[in-house]
Amino acid sequence: MNQLGKRFKCPVCSTEVLCTKAGEGAVTCCGQEMELQVPRPLPSSD
């Protein structure tokens, strides 16, 4: 299931997509399933 606001990246061509509508199924590119991106931590502001 795809969740709203999640980012996916293609392991072959490095294309990135943002999910704008939740739904069933898998996001694919270049014949392969795209990988879910892990959010990067924000730098601390002291």
C-alpha atoms as an extended CHARMM CRD file, in Angstrom:
* protein
*
        46  EXT
         1         1  MET       CA              0.0000000000        0.0000000000        0.0000000000  PROA      1               0.0000000000
         2         2  ASN       CA              1.2510000000        3.4670000000       -0.8690000000  PROA      2               0.0000000000
         3         3  GLN       CA              0.8890000000        6.1470000000        1.7820000000  PROA      3               0.0000000000
         4         4  LEU       CA              0.3580000000        9.8250000000        1.1280000000  PROA      4               0.0000000000
         5         5  GLY       CA              3.5620000000       11.8880000000        1.3800000000  PROA      5               0.0000000000
         6         6  LYS       CA              6.0170000000        8.9720000000        1.0600000000  PROA      6               0.0000000000
         7         7  ARG       CA              8.9370000000        9.2560000000       -1.3660000000  PROA      7               0.0000000000
         8         8  PHE       CA             10.1750000000        6.4320000000       -3.5800000000  PROA      8               0.0000000000
         9         9  LYS       CA             13.4370000000        6.1240000000       -5.5630000000  PROA      9               0.0000000000
        10        10  CYS       CA             14.2780000000        3.9130000000       -8.5440000000  PROA      10              0.0000000000
        11        11  PRO       CA             17.3890000000        1.7620000000       -7.8900000000  PROA      11              0.0000000000
        12        12  VAL       CA             18.2400000000        1.7650000000      -11.6160000000  PROA      12              0.0000000000
        13        13  CYS       CA             17.8540000000        5.3660000000      -12.8510000000  PROA      13              0.0000000000
        14        14  SER       CA             17.5440000000        7.2300000000       -9.4960000000  PROA      14              0.0000000000
        15        15  THR       CA             14.1770000000        8.7880000000      -10.4020000000  PROA      15              0.0000000000
        16        16  GLU       CA             12.3520000000        9.9960000000       -7.2790000000  PROA      16              0.0000000000
        17        17  VAL       CA              8.5690000000       10.2620000000       -6.9000000000  PROA      17              0.0000000000
        18        18  LEU       CA              6.3030000000       11.6310000000       -4.1820000000  PROA      18              0.0000000000
        19        19  CYS       CA              3.0340000000        9.8280000000       -3.4490000000  PROA      19              0.0000000000
        20        20  THR       CA              0.1910000000       12.3570000000       -3.7450000000  PROA      20              0.0000000000
        21        21  LYS       CA             -2.6820000000        9.8800000000       -3.4330000000  PROA      21              0.0000000000
        22        22  ALA       CA             -2.7650000000        6.8030000000       -1.1880000000  PROA      22              0.0000000000
        23        23  GLY       CA             -3.7340000000        3.4810000000       -2.7310000000  PROA      23              0.0000000000
        24        24  GLU       CA             -3.0410000000       -0.1890000000       -3.3280000000  PROA      24              0.0000000000
        25        25  GLY       CA             -0.2740000000       -1.5300000000       -5.5410000000  PROA      25              0.0000000000
        26        26  ALA       CA              3.4260000000       -0.9430000000       -5.9930000000  PROA      26              0.0000000000
        27        27  VAL       CA              5.3100000000        1.9620000000       -7.5610000000  PROA      27              0.0000000000
        28        28  THR       CA              7.5260000000        0.6770000000      -10.3710000000  PROA      28              0.0000000000
        29        29  CYS       CA             10.1430000000        2.1550000000      -12.6980000000  PROA      29              0.0000000000
        30        30  CYS       CA             12.5310000000        0.4720000000      -15.1660000000  PROA      30              0.0000000000
        31        31  GLY       CA             10.6720000000       -2.8040000000      -14.5710000000  PROA      31              0.0000000000
        32        32  GLN       CA             11.5230000000       -2.8970000000      -10.8480000000  PROA      32              0.0000000000
        33        33  GLU       CA              9.7140000000       -1.8940000000       -7.6800000000  PROA      33              0.0000000000
        34        34  MET       CA             10.8780000000        1.4670000000       -6.3570000000  PROA      34              0.0000000000
        35        35  GLU       CA             12.4940000000        1.6930000000       -2.9070000000  PROA      35              0.0000000000
        36        36  LEU       CA             10.8750000000        3.6300000000       -0.0610000000  PROA      36              0.0000000000
        37        37  GLN       CA             13.1040000000        6.5560000000        0.9830000000  PROA      37              0.0000000000
        38        38  VAL       CA             13.8970000000        7.0430000000        4.6830000000  PROA      38              0.0000000000
        39        39  PRO       CA             13.5130000000       10.6600000000        5.8690000000  PROA      39              0.0000000000
        40        40  ARG       CA             16.7980000000       12.4370000000        6.5060000000  PROA      40              0.0000000000
        41        41  PRO       CA             17.1660000000       13.8980000000        9.9930000000  PROA      41              0.0000000000
        42        42  LEU       CA             17.1190000000       17.6700000000       10.2120000000  PROA      42              0.0000000000
        43        43  PRO       CA             20.2850000000       19.3550000000       11.4800000000  PROA      43              0.0000000000
        44        44  SER       CA             20.0690000000       20.4930000000       15.0570000000  PROA      44              0.0000000000
        45        45  SER       CA             19.7850000000       24.2150000000       15.6420000000  PROA      45              0.0000000000
        46        46  ASP       CA             21.5080000000       25.2190000000       18.8410000000  PROA      46              0.0000000000
